[in-house]
Amino acid sequence: MTIDDATKGLLQQLASKPGHDEVKAGFLDLLVREFGIERGSLNFEVRQPVIAGRLDALVGRTIFEAKRDLDKEWADVARRMPDYLADRERQDKEPYVGIAADGQRWVVLELIDGNLATVKETVLDPEKGE
C-alpha cells in the first residue's frame, strides 16, 4: 500500500506521541483523508452519563480513546474501556470496537464475554511514518 506525502507526514507526527489533543486531531485527519469519513459524522467528547464517563471520539461503532503515553496510561484504558464498550453495546444492541492510541502505539480492543480483549496492536515507526 502506498501513502501520499501528506498522510506519511501525519503518521510521522502521530508516531512522535504528540499528546492527547494532537492525537485526537490526527485521528480525525486520518479518518477524513484516508477513509473518506465526513467530518460531520465524527463525534468528539461524547458523554456517557450511565457510567459517568466521556468518550474522546465516537465514529460509527468505534470508540476512540486518546492518551499522551499509552504505556503509562494503560491501566486507565483497561479500567474504562470495558465500561465504554459495554455501555454503548447496551444502548445500541450492537457490538462496538475500541481503539486506544497515543499516536505511536495503537491497540484495537473488544469485549469477549465481558472481558477486554486485544484484537490487534500496531506500533508506528516515527522514521517511516508507517
Protein Blocks (a to p, Z undefined) as FASTA:
>chain_A
ZZdfklmmmmmmmmnonojklmmmmmmmmmmmmnopafklpcehiacfknopadfbaghj
accdddfblmlmmmmmmmmmmmmmmmmmmmnopacdddddehjaccddddeehiacdfbd
cdddfkloZZ
